[in-house]
Amino acid sequence: MAHKYKLETLLKLRERVEEQVKYKLAHEIFVLDNHKLFLGQLREARLDLIKVIEEKKKTTLTATLYNFYSDSLQGQDRQIEFQINAVKAQEGIVEQVRLELEKKSQERRIVERMKEKDFLEYVKETTRKEHNELDELSVLRFGRGQTL
């Protein structure tokens, strides 16, 4: 008789839930990487704008053009600040999902340990039954005068 674990369905469910959380974590890390990439692009664009302003300063720069560049620089600073906040928020989300994954993994490992204990109990019980059967056969053979 093969061993059948009573909570096999629960174990499969826990494994699937853990797998879903792993996918969720991978997605959130992907989003975080995209936020960081965009932040880097914004910082590069700001540096490029500063270079353009420095080049324009070497020639005559009208007040309206100076205001335009100044406003552009401030706008980029606001975008960078917004993106920094988005990166921080996404890092928080990634950390939450990591904690969730840790919890789900722990729940799955608990059920796996229960399965291992159940199997060891099954092996112990099977061994005990086989030993009892052998003892019974020995008693019957001894009663008939036969030896093993």
C-alpha positions as CSV (number, residue, x, y, z in Angstrom):
1,M,0.0,0.0,0.0
2,A,1.5,3.3,-1.1
3,H,1.6,6.3,1.3
4,K,-0.9,9.0,0.6
5,Y,-0.5,12.3,2.4
6,K,-3.8,13.7,3.7
7,L,-2.8,17.3,3.2
8,E,-1.3,17.0,-0.3
9,T,-3.9,19.4,-1.7
10,L,-3.0,22.0,0.9
11,L,0.7,21.6,0.0
12,K,0.0,22.0,-3.7
13,L,-2.1,25.1,-3.0
14,R,0.7,26.6,-0.9
15,E,3.2,25.9,-3.6
16,R,1.0,27.6,-6.2
17,V,0.4,30.6,-4.0
18,E,4.2,30.9,-3.4
19,E,4.8,30.7,-7.1
20,Q,2.3,33.5,-7.8
21,V,4.0,35.7,-5.2
22,K,7.4,35.0,-6.9
23,Y,5.9,36.2,-10.2
24,K,4.5,39.2,-8.4
25,L,7.9,40.0,-6.9
26,A,9.6,39.6,-10.3
27,H,7.1,42.1,-11.8
28,E,7.6,44.6,-9.0
29,I,11.3,44.4,-9.4
30,F,10.9,44.9,-13.2
31,V,8.8,48.0,-12.5
32,L,11.4,49.3,-10.0
33,D,14.2,48.8,-12.6
34,N,12.2,50.8,-15.1
35,H,11.7,53.6,-12.6
36,K,15.4,53.7,-11.9
37,L,16.2,53.7,-15.6
38,F,13.8,56.6,-16.3
39,L,15.3,58.5,-13.3
40,G,18.8,58.0,-14.9
41,Q,17.5,59.3,-18.2
42,L,16.0,62.3,-16.5
43,R,19.3,63.1,-14.8
44,E,21.1,62.8,-18.1
45,A,18.6,65.1,-19.8
46,R,19.1,67.6,-17.0
47,L,22.9,67.5,-17.5
48,D,22.5,67.9,-21.2
49,L,20.3,71.0,-20.6
50,I,22.9,72.4,-18.3
51,K,25.5,72.0,-21.0
52,V,23.2,73.8,-23.5
53,I,22.7,76.6,-21.0
54,E,26.5,76.9,-20.5
55,E,27.0,77.1,-24.3
56,K,24.4,79.7,-24.6
57,K,26.0,81.7,-21.8
58,K,29.1,82.1,-23.9
59,T,27.1,84.1,-26.4
60,T,24.6,86.7,-25.7
61,L,21.6,85.4,-23.8
62,T,18.3,87.3,-23.8
63,A,16.3,87.5,-20.6
64,T,13.4,85.6,-22.1
65,L,15.7,82.8,-23.3
66,Y,17.3,82.7,-19.9
67,N,13.9,82.5,-18.3
68,F,12.9,79.7,-20.7
69,Y,16.0,77.7,-19.8
70,S,15.6,78.4,-16.1
71,D,12.0,77.2,-16.2
72,S,13.0,74.1,-18.2
73,L,15.6,73.3,-15.6
74,Q,13.1,73.8,-12.7
75,G,10.6,71.6,-14.6
76,Q,13.3,68.8,-14.9
77,D,14.1,69.2,-11.3
78,R,10.5,68.6,-10.4
79,Q,10.3,65.6,-12.7
80,I,13.5,64.2,-11.1
81,E,12.1,64.7,-7.6
82,F,8.8,63.1,-8.6
83,Q,10.7,60.1,-10.1
84,I,12.8,59.8,-6.9
85,N,9.6,59.6,-4.9
86,A,8.3,57.0,-7.3
87,V,11.5,54.9,-6.9
88,K,11.2,55.1,-3.1
89,A,7.5,54.0,-3.3
90,Q,8.3,51.1,-5.6
91,E,11.2,50.0,-3.3
92,G,8.6,49.9,-0.5
93,I,6.3,47.8,-2.6
94,V,9.2,45.4,-3.5
95,E,10.0,45.1,0.2
96,Q,6.4,44.3,1.1
97,V,6.2,41.6,-1.6
98,R,9.5,40.1,-0.4
99,L,8.1,39.9,3.1
100,E,4.9,38.3,1.6
101,L,7.1,35.8,-0.3
102,E,9.0,35.0,2.8
103,K,5.8,34.3,4.7
104,K,4.3,32.1,1.9
105,S,7.6,30.2,1.7
106,Q,7.5,29.6,5.4
107,E,3.9,28.4,5.3
108,R,4.8,25.9,2.5
109,R,7.9,24.6,4.4
110,I,5.7,24.0,7.5
111,V,3.3,21.8,5.4
112,E,6.3,20.1,3.8
113,R,7.7,19.3,7.3
114,M,4.3,17.9,8.3
115,K,4.4,15.7,5.2
116,E,7.8,14.4,6.1
117,K,6.7,13.7,9.6
118,D,3.6,11.9,8.3
119,F,5.7,9.8,6.0
120,L,8.1,8.9,8.8
121,E,5.2,7.9,10.9
122,Y,3.8,5.8,8.0
123,V,7.2,4.1,7.6
124,K,7.4,3.5,11.3
125,E,3.9,2.0,11.4
126,T,4.5,-0.1,8.3
127,T,7.7,-1.5,9.8
128,R,5.9,-2.2,13.1
129,K,3.2,-4.1,11.2
130,E,5.7,-6.1,9.1
131,H,7.6,-6.9,12.3
132,N,4.4,-8.1,14.0
133,E,3.6,-10.3,11.0
134,L,7.1,-11.8,11.0
135,D,6.7,-12.5,14.7
136,E,3.4,-14.1,14.1
137,L,4.8,-16.3,11.4
138,S,7.7,-17.3,13.7
139,V,5.3,-18.2,16.5
140,L,3.2,-20.3,14.0
141,R,6.3,-22.1,12.6
142,F,7.7,-22.6,16.1
143,G,4.4,-24.1,17.1
144,R,4.6,-26.6,14.2
145,G,8.3,-27.3,14.9
146,Q,9.6,-25.6,11.8
147,T,12.5,-23.1,11.8
148,L,13.0,-20.2,9.5
